[in-house]
Amino acid sequence: MLGLPGFVGLAGLWAAVCAVLGWLHRRGRLVRDWHRDALAVGVLVLAVLAFYWPLFFTESWIPKGGGDLSSFIYPIYAFAARWVKRGVIPLWNPHLYMGMPFAADNQSGLFYPLNLLFFLSTSTLTYGAVELMAVTHVFLAGLFTYVLLRDLPAFGLWRRLPGAPPGAGASEQSAPVGRVPAVAGAIAFMFSDLFVIHLGNLNIIATAAWLPLALLCFRRALARCSWGWAGWSGVVLGVAALVGHAQMFLYVGMTLALYLLFRLYVDRHEGLRVSLARIGKLCLAGGIAFGLAALSLIPAYDMTQYTVRSSLSYADASAFAIPPAGLVSILMPGFFGRGTGPFWGPWLRTEMGYVGVLPPMLAVVAVALTLRRSPLTRFWLILGGFGLLIALGGHTVLHGWTYALIPFFQKLRVPARAIFLFDFAVAVLAATGLDVLLRPLTRQARRALHTVNRGFLWVGGGLSLVGVPILGHAVITSRMSPTDVLRQHVDSMGSLVFFLLLLWAGVAWLTLRRLRLARRTALGAMAVFLIAFDLISLGAYVEIEPNDPLVGYRHDDALAFLRADPEVYRVETAAEVQGGWAPDWALLHEMDDLTGIWNPLRLGAYDVLTWVGISRDSSFYNLYNVKYLIAQRDTPVPAHFEPAFEDGQGGERVIYRNTRALPRAYMVHRTRIASGAIDALGIARSAEFDPATEVVLEKEFGAAPLDQDPGDAGGRVQIVDRGPNHIGFDVDAPLEGYL
């Protein structure tokens, strides 16, 4: 928690930095007025603090209910940080799912530089540090958008500068987008729907945050004919790949490819040589990105063939798409429900792309005033349309084409996430529109602005005169309906009313600009405030959790009991108790669990060996090395499971000891040869199979099958050392056998 003292200290540091930079600029030590940019960045920091004020100033947590951040990301990062600080790169996760690859699971983010910075800068990675990692990437999304916008030409006008090198294409004017519009666009993007709804999915928002910077570097590479900037775009892409979310990284890469295709078309008159050079820059960026991230990408790609997501049918790949009816949430996010709260849409809950009300209005202004004169405006329209159509999933054919033609799309689901490309395009267009409006307008532009403003008046008037009465009637007629129905109508009515208030505020702002009733400085400040007020008001509480999400990890008495057993064993946490026990508790406490939270990249063989008709009373279950079972008191258990410890108030949970559990490592001296994997699984599931004395082989390995009775000379196996990359045994084997 930051608190008031921390806030004052942060504000003082910000003021000091701005003062020093301003002094250096006035003395001629700095050519550029960096103090103004520092002031703008400070506004972004202030906006982040305003958005997450419950997290920084009260006893609150993120996200709502803990989400993936507490149940999945936190234990993974804590495990990684623990071993990285010991100087070990953990290749294997021995604590969950009976063991699975760790470094090859790209969700671990093991080699992502910012993760390593947090891992190494804290003595013990706390949940507060992980929350700060999430908020930091929201800020980075805004910061990188600000930097990109400050690099874009004002008005989006392209013309060749005198002395520009051949192949520079249509070079931009020297005057960039103003700081105030850049701040407005940055706030719109960093508080857009993806960064609000997926706050707990740190890998998603962290990868998406690098999009503006990657596009900035690549745009410079093409505009300045610079191979150096192409290399830097590859570096940024490589860093984004190391975050560990393939889908979002693919969208970032596709954005650069779309921009290349767009520039090839716009500058098609410049010849084949220039076009080939630009294609080469994208190839260079991709090659550098692959080289930087190969340590993560190659093992991750190899691992996918062994996971439960080795491939997806199109029905699965198109699940969690935005339906056409859901597009109303782009302007009214609470119409069907938002976040983890009540939701009444007849489709799977997902992000809907809300980016505020004034930003889309400003984007419309930008299109109306600059479309014919600015190729950049056309690109943002193409990018936004592409993201929107992909987000609609199977409702449009474009998603099907990408599934069929683009590599890796067959392994991805939740197409709704592509909506962040639409939000990004809207945010950039909004900044462009605001920049246009804060500068002198031509007579033709003023007429276009008047037409646009009149259109917004008609929309607002129509919804006020028609939409409000219709929903009001629905609320009145549903008073005697079930509570859920009444709440749905009230929430939808509230969402419409709030949208209309914001719409009329936007219309008032445009009217002030059109009639020139306010100074441009005041207009800019009002626009930034309206955008921030809108997005913070509707998004700040969506993922705030008043209750500690780490309660499921705190079972001190039960953990003390389990740790008192010196043997190497596994624990099964029954599904019915995982509301009280965090599914990945074992990873955080360095113990071993049979299961874990649902992981799309778990090994497929694990599912086969644990979910295919193998119950706790079967002999094969004992091979899992599950010595303890944590279950509810009324959970049916086999007779050989004896109560060993009562956990929780009133002992509602019981830790049972499996008296037939086999050790983690031992010797057997009898083999059965199966005809294949299916036959081997059938033998293992049979009542006659005894894993304590025999092993099933899918084929012979050169030696004759064993069939020995070791008697008292069975030898001894002891685990003497183990870690994420090794396990050491002390074996005494007087007879030939299998370990």
N, C-alpha and C positions, 0 to 999 in steps of 0.2 A: 504494500500500500504506500503510495507516494505521500499523501497527507499534505497539509498546508505548508509546513516547513520545506518539504521537498519541492513543492510548486514554487515557492518564493525563491529558493535557490536556483531552480531551473530558469525562472524568469530573469533572475539577476545575471546568470551566465549568458543567456541569450542577449540581454541588453549590453553586456560587456563586449561580446563578440561583434555586435553591430557597431558599437562605438569605436572599437579598435579598427575595424575595416573602414569605417567612414573617415577616421582620422588619417589612415594610410592613403586613402583615395584623395583626400584634400591636399595632402602633402606631396602628391604625385608619385607615391610609391606603388600604387595600384592604378593601372590604366582604366580598368573596368570598375564600375560602382557595385562591387560585390556586397556592400553593406545593405543595399536594397534587396538583393536576392536573399541574404541572410534574414532580413525582415520577413520576406515572403515565406521562407522555410519555417520561420518561427510561427507564422500564422497556421501552417499545416500542423505543426506540433500542438499548438493550442487547440486546433480542431480535433485532433486525436484525443487529447485530454478531455475535451468537452464531450466527445462521443462515449468514451469509456470512463466517465467520471465515477460511476459506482465502483469500478474495479480499483481506481487509484485513490479514492477518498472514503470508501466504506468497506465493510467486511463483505465483499461480494466476489464472485468467481465467474469465469467464462469457460465454456459456453453453457447454455441452458442444459441442466441435467448432467453436465460433465462431458457428454458427447464423446466423440473419438479422441478429443484432446486428452481427457483424463483416463479413458479406458484403453486406448490403443497407443497414441503417440507418446504420452508421458512414460509409461513403463519401457517402451522401446528405446526412447532417448536416454532414460536413466541407465538402462543396461549398457548402451553404447558409451555413454559418458564415463561410467564406472571403469570400463576396460580401457578406453582410450587414455584416461588419466594414469592407468597402470602401464602404459606403453604397449598395449596389445590391440591389434585390429581384430575385433571379434568376427570370425568367419561363420560361426555356427551358433545357433540359439539352442542350447540343450535343455531349456527350462519349460518350453511349451510344445504341444503337439508331438510329444515323444521325440523332439528334436527336429529342426528344419534349418535351411540356410538362412543366415542373417545378413551378411554383406551382400549376397546376391539378391536379397529382397530389397528392391529399390525403394520401398516405403521406409526403410530404416534411415535414409538420408545420411548415411554414415560418413560420406566423403564431402558433403556440402560444406563449403567454407564457413558460412555463418553458424551452422550447427556446431562445427568444431570449435569456433570461437566461444560459443556459449558453454560447450562441454569443458573446455580447458580453463575458462575464466571463473568457474564456480567450484568450490570444494566438493559440494554434492549438488547435483542438478535437482532443484526443487520444482514443484509444480508452478510456483510463482514465476520462475525463470522461463518455463515453457509458455505460460500465458504471455510473458513479455515478448517472447519470440514471435507469437502470433500477432500481437499488436504492432511490433516492429515492422513486420512485413506489410501490414496495412499502411503504415506510414511510408514505407519504401515505395509502395504502389503509387501513392500520391507524389512523393518526391521525384520519382522517375518520370511520371507524367508531366510534372512541372518543368523538368529539364527538357523533355521532348518538346513541349509547347513553346518554350523559350527559344528553341532552335528552329521552329517552323517560321516561314515568312508571314509577316502580317498580311491579312486579306487573302492569303493563299495565292498571290499573284506570282506567276513564274515568268521570268524573262532571262535571256542570256546576258550576263554581266560583261562589260567590256574586258577583253583580254582573257575570257574564260577558256580553258583548254578544250581541245576537241574531245567530244564524248562526255562533256560535263552536262549535256542535256540542257533542259530549261533550268538554269540556275535561279536561285531564289534572290529576292531583294535582301539587302543587308538588314533592314528593320525587322526584328522578330515580333512575335506575338507579345503583347504587353504582359507585365507581371501580374496585374490584377486578373485579367482573363485566364492566365496560366494557373493561378491559384484556384480560380473557380472550377476550371476543368479538372485539376488535380483532386479537389474535394469531391467532385461528382464521381470520379472513377474509384477513388479509394473507399468510398462509402456506398458504392453500387451493390447490387443484390448479392453477387457472389461473395464479396468480402464480408457481408453481414450474415448470410445464411450458412456459409461454410467456414465460419471463424474457427470452429473446432477441427476442421480438416486442414491442418496446418500445411500439409504438402500441396494442397490445391491452391490456396491463396499465395503461398510462397512462390510457386512456379508462375502463377499469373502475374505476380508483382513485377517480374523481370521483363514482361512484354514491352512496355514503353521504352526501356533502355536498349533492348535488343533492336527495336525498330529505329531508334535514334541513330545508333551506330551504323546500321545497314543503310539507312537513308543517306547518311553522310558519305558512306562508301560510294554510293551511286552518284550523288550530287557533286561530289568533289573529285570523282575518279580516283579514289584513294583505296589502295590495297591495304593500307594500314588500318583504316576504319573497318574494312571487311574483316580483318583479323580480330579487331576488338568486338565486332558483333559475334564472331565465333566464340570468343571468350565468354561473353555474356550468355550465349546459348548453352555453352558447356556448363556454366554455373547453374543455369536453370534446369538442365538435365540432371544435375547431381542432387537437386532437391528431392526427387523421387516421386514424381507423378507423371506417368507416361502420357496420359490424355491431355493434360494442360500443356505439357511440353510440345506435343504434336500440334496443338492449336497455335502456339507461339511460332513454331517453325512454318506452319502453313500461312501465317500472316506475312512473314518475310517473303515467302514464295509468291503470294498474291501481289505484294508490292512490287516484286521484280517483274511479274507478268504485266502489271499495270504500266510500269515505266517503259518496258519494252514496247508496249503498244503506243503510249503517248509519244515516245521519242523514236518511233519506227523509221523516221526519215533520216536518222543519223548513221545508218549503215550497219552492215553485218558485223564488222569488226568491233564496233562499240557494243553491240548487243551481246556478242560472244564474251567480251570482257566483263560485262555485267553478270552474265550467267556464271562466269568463272569466279566472280566475287562471292556469289551465293555458295558455290561449291567449296571455295576456300573457307567461308564461315562454317559450313557444315562439317568440313574436314577437321578444322580446329576444335569445334564443339565435340565431335566424336572422339578426337584424341584426348581432350581434357576429361571427358566423362566415360572413356572406355573402361576404366577400372570398375565402374558401376554398370554401364550399359551391357557389356558383353556377358558377364555372369547373369544379369537380369534376363536378358533375352534367352540365354540357354536354359534358365530355370523355368521359364513359362511353359515349356513342353511337359514339365513334370507336375504342374499345378492343376488345380480344379478349373482354372480359367485358361486352359491351353487353347480353347476356341469357344466362341459364342455363336449361337444361332442368331438370325437377324431379329427374331422376336425378343430375345434377351438383350441384344445390342441396342435395340431401339426403345427399351423400357426406360422409364423416367424421362420422358420427353415432355415438352410444353404443348398442351393441346391448343388448338386455335382459340377456344373459349378462354383459356388461361391468359391470353395476351392482354386482357383487361387489367391484369395485375402489373403490367409495365407502368401503368399510370396510377393504379389503386391497389397497392400491395396487400392491403388487408381485406380485399373484397371476398376472397375465398379462404383467407387465413394465411398467416405467415409464420415461418419458423416452426418451433415445436408446439405452438399453441393450437387452439381448436382449428380444424381444417374441414371444410365440407365439400371441396371439389371432388367430383366423381372420377378422379385419376390419382396416380401416385404422387405424393407430395414432393416437390422439387423447387429449385430456385426459379424465379419468374422474371428477373431482369429489371427491377425498379432502379432508376437512376435519378429520381427526383421529378419534379414537374417543370420548373424553370429551365433546366438543361435541355429537355426535348424542345421546348419552345424556342430557346436560343438556337438550337440545331436547325429548326425549321427556318429561322431567320437567316442563318448562315447559308443554307441551301438556296433560299430565295434570292439572296443578294450576291452570292459568289459562284453559283454553279456554272454559269457560262464562262466565267473568267478564270476559274481556278480548277486545274486538274486535281489538286489535292482534295478538294471537296468531293469530287467524283469518287476518288479512292475511298474516302471514309464512308460514302454511301455504299460502295461495293462491299467493303469489309463488314459494315453493320448488317447489310442484307444477307451476306454469307453466314454470319454468326446466327442471325435470327432463323434462317431456313434450316440450318443444321440443328438448332435447338428444338425445332418442331419435330425432329425425329422422323418417324414413319408417316407423319401427316404430309410430308412433301417428298418428292423423289430424290432430292439432292442428297439427303442422308443415305439413302439406299445406294446411290452411285459411289459415295465415299466409302461405304462399307465394302462394296464390291471391287473398287479399283485402287484404293490407297492402302499400302501395306500397314499392318498393325491395327487398322480400324476394326478388324474382325475380333479383336481382343478387348474392345472398349465398350462401355455402356454409359448410361446417363448422358444422352446427347444434350440435355438441357443446359449443361455446363458451358456449352459454346455461346450462350447468351452473353457471357462476359465480353466477347468480341463486339457485340452490338452495343453494350454499355460503354465500352472503350471508345467506339466510333462516335457515339452520342456525346460523350464527355469532350472529345477533341473538337467536334463540330460546335458544341456549346461555347467552348473557349473562343473558337473562331468567330462565332456570331457575336459574342460579347465584345471581342476586340474590334469588330467592325462597327458596332454601335457606339463604342467609346471614342471613335474617330469621326471627323467631319464626313457627312454623307452627301453624295451627289443628289440632284433633283430626282433622277430615276430611282436611286436607292431609297429616297424618302417615300416615293410613291409605292414602291414594293413593300416597305415597312408598314405603310398605312394599310395596304391590302392584307398583309399577314395579320396585323393587329385586329383588323375587322373580322377576319376568319376566326381568331381566338374568341372574340366577343360572341360570335354566333354559336360556337361550340359551348362556351360557358352558359350562354343564355338558354340554349336548347336543353342542356343537361339540368339546369336549374329549374326550368319550367316543366320538363317531362320526367327526367330521371328521379328527381327528389320526390315528386308526388307518387310515382309508381312504387318506389321502395318504401315511402312512408305508408302507403296503403298496405303493402306487404307486412310491415311491422304491426300495424293496427290489427289486421285480420289474423295474425299469428299469435295474438296475445293468449288465446286459449289452447294453442298448440303445445307440443312438448317443448321443454326448456331449450333443447338443442336447436330446434327450428327457429324459435324466437331469437336466440342469440345469433344465429347465422344472419338473419335479416337485419338485426340491429348492427352487427359488425359491418355488414355490407353497406348499410345506410351511413354509418360513421365514416367508412372509407371514402364513399362518394362525397360526403360533405367536406371532408378534409381536402380532398382533391380539388373541389370547387373553390375552397378558400385559397388554396395555393395558386390555382389557375387565375382567379381574379387578382391576386397579388401580382402575378406575372403580367397580367394585362395592364394593371395600374403602372407597373414599372415601365413597360413598353410605351405607355401613353406619356409618361413623364419624359421619356427619351424623345418620342416623336414630336412632342410639343416644346421640347427644349426648356422644361420647367425646372431642371436641376443640373448642377454642374456634373461634369463627367467623373470627377473624383467621387462625388457622393453617389452617383449612379453605380459606379463600380463597387463601392463598399456595400451598397444595398443589395446588389446582385449576389455578391459573395455571401452576405448574411442570409439572404433568402434560401440559397442553395444549401448552406450549412444547416440552417434551422430546419428545413424540410427533411433532409436526410438523417440528421441527428434525432429529431423528434420521432420519426417513424422507425428508426433502426437501432437506437441506443439500447433499448430494453429487450430486444428480440432474443439476444443470447446471454443475458445477464442471469446468473444463478445465485440466489440468496443463501443456499445451503452448501456446505462443504462437500465437493464431489469426491473427496479422498476418503470418506468414511469407509468405503468398501475395502480399503487397504489396511485399515487399522483393526487388527484382531490380535492384540498383544498376547493375551493368555493362550489362545489357540496356537499362535506362532511359537511361543515358548515351549509348549507341549511338543509340537512337531520337531522343533530343533533339538529337543532333548534326545531324540532317537538318532544314534550315530550312524545308522546304516544309510546306504544310498537307495532312495526309493522315490516313487511318484505318488502324488495325491490326485484324486479325482474330485473335482468340485462339481457336484450335480447341478444340472441346469436350473432346478427349482430354487437353489440358494444363491444364484448369481446376482440376484437383486441386492443381497447383503454382502456378498463377496465379489470384489472386482474380478472379472474373468482372467485378467493378466496379472493377478496378485503375485504369482510365483516368479515372474520375470523381475518384478521390483524387489522381491525379498530373497532372490537367489535360491529359490527352491524349484522343484520340478512338478509340473501339473500335466495330467494326461491330455487336457484340452487347452482352451484359451478363447479369447474373443474371436468372433467370426473374422477370418482373414481370407480374402479372395486369392491370395498367393500361397496358401498352405499346400502341402504336397498332396497330390491325388492319391498316392499310395496310403497315406495316413487315413483318408476317408474310407478306403477299401478295407483297411485292417481294423477300423474301429466302428464303422457304421453298418456293416453288412451282417446283420443278424447275430452279432456276438454279444451275449448278455453277461452280467456280472457273475452268474453262477456257472459259466462255461470254463473249462480248463484253459482255453486260449486266453481268456481275460487275465489269468494269473501271469501270463507271459509279459503283460504290460508293465510289470513291476509296480502295480498300484497297491501300496500297502495300506493307505488310508483313504477313506471316502468321507467327504463332507456333505451331509444331506440333511433334509428336514427330519424331524423326529418321526413323522408318520410315513416316511419313504420306505417302501418295501425293500428289504435287503436279504441276500441269502443267509442261511443259518450260520455259515462260518464267518460272517462279518460281525464282530463283537463290539459293543459300545466301548469307546476308550476315553472320550472326553466330551463334555457338554459345553457348547459355545453359545454366546448370546444371552440376553436377559430371559430368564425362565427356561433356559436350555432348549430353545426351539430348534437349534441346530445341533447335530450330534456328529462327532468324528468317530467313524467306525474303523476298526482294524481288520484288514483282510488277512486272516491267518494262513491262507494258502498262497499268498503272493510270492512269486519267484524273485530271486535276487536279480540285480541289474546285469550281472555277468556270472556265468557258470559254464561247466563243461557237460556235454552229452556224448554218448558213445553208440547211438543207434540212429540210422538214417532211413528215411522213406523217399523213394524217387518218384516224383510226380511227372505227368506228361505235359505239364505246362502250368501257367500261372493260375488258370481257373481251377484246374485239378488240385493244385497245391492249396488254394484257398478252401476248396471243399474238404480236403483232408483236415486242414487246421480247424474247421468249424465242426467236425464230427466229434461225437462223444468219445470215440476210441482214441483220439489223439491225446498224448500226454507230453506237453512241452517240457516237462521236467526231465525227461529221459531221452527224447528223440527230436530230430530236426527233419523238416521237409525240404527237399531240394527239387527245383524245377528240372534239373538235368544232372547227370553224373559229371564229376570233375576229374576224370582220369583214374581215380582210385576206386577200388571196389567198395560197395556200400558197407557201412559199419553195422555190426549187430553184436555188441559186446555187453556183458554185464560187469561193470567195474567193481561191484561189491564194495569192499572197504578201501579199495585203492583208486577211488574216483578222483583223487587229486584235490587241489584247492585253487580258487580264483579270488583275488582280492583287488579291489580298485584302490590304488595308492595315490593317484593324483588325477585331476580333471579340470578342464577349463573350456572356453568356447572353441578352442582350436586343437585340443588334444585330450586324450584320456590314457592313463597309465595303469597297467595291470601287473600284479605279481602272480604268476601262474606256476603251479606245481602239477604237471600232467604226466603221471607214470604210464598212462595208456594213450593211444591215439584217439583223438576225439575232436569235436567241434566246439569252439568257444562261442 
